Amino acid sequence: MIIDCHGHYTSEPQDHHAFRKAQVEFIEGTRQARPAYPDIADDVLRATIEQNQLRLQRERGSDLTILSPRASGMGHHIGSAENNAEWSRISNDLIARIVDMFPANFAGVCQLPQSMSGELKPVLAELERCVVELGFVGCNLNPDPSGGFWSAPPIHDRYWYPLFEKLVELQVPAMIHVSGSCSACLHTTGAHYINADTAVFMQLIQGDLFSAFPDLKLIIPHGGGAAPYHWGRYRGLAMMLDRPALSEHLMRNVFFDSCVYHQAGIDTLFRVVGPANILFGSELLGAVKAIDPETGFDFDDTRRYIDALLLGDAERRAVFEGNARKVYPRLDTRLKAQGR
């Protein structure tokens, strides 16, 4: 089967967006009353998926999408720990409803209620609720809740250890994923996302996180940011910092997805990193919603790029299915329960 490890619910009903707008107004003090979340009917929710994610899943030939809330909408820089806990709970419950409607097509990944306060207690509570009660298989971890100003400690810092301990305890991975950019200098999807992916890879080189958490699994999306395309730089920096080779230091625990939107980029990713550390992903529906005039196909139809590679059967199976089952063990358990 073909598992897409990187999907976002970006076709939300208008009432969901209206609530978020009112909630932000309340947080910012321009609205007096705290808004109540509307009752969104199952038929409305179902239509948003059938007309968008599910339609494209079928057209492009994938079987299951690991689905999370809109990444740019997490908005960790906006509210308090309390307000962000409410927003995360609402967003995650929407994902759970979709997964319940389409259990063969989607598995849930949660948004964490991170905030500028840095409080991790509500983060741990929501992670456990989503995994234990809602059956989610992973989470999205924002290494920069400030939205481009990097006020949080580096990812290897002990500040993050309670979260990593919980991830290992629950046997779920984290995808490194920032939210919206607060800086006019950093376009959200074109710069902020890629910058964060690259920055976290370097932070992991600088630290020694996986000695403390050998079972922790992290996915760096968007093809690993700039890392695969400057691999020599990072190998050299690891040597200068007296770190082990990347294959030993990081690549037993770090995986990249295939959200790279041209053939030459995918060719480089696979040649440098190799199929053992790549999970198929499309970011559907995500950063680029356009047709490439050079190919006549959507930029984010990433299966086409992988199909064009000369992969052996075992490598192809690993990228499209096996690696995801390994990195997301709760997904593997879920699929086996479905007879897949």
Secondary structure, DSSP 4 states (H G I P E B T S, - for coil): --EEEEEEE----HHHHHHHHHHHHHHTTS-SSPPPPP---HHHHHHHHHTTHHHHHHHHT-SEEEEEE-STT--TTTS-HHHHHHHHHHHHHHHHHHHHH-TTTEEEEEEP---TT---HHHHHHHHIIIIIT---EEEE-S-TTSSS--SPPTTSGGGHHHHHHHHHHT--EEE-------TTS-IIIIIHHHHHHHHHHHHHHS-HHHH-TT--EEE-GGGTTGGGGHHHHHHHHHHTTPPPHHHHTTTTEEEE----SHHHHHHHHHHT-GGGEE----BS-S--SB-TTTSSBTT-THHHHHTS---HHHHHIIIIIHHHHH-HHHHHHHHHTT-
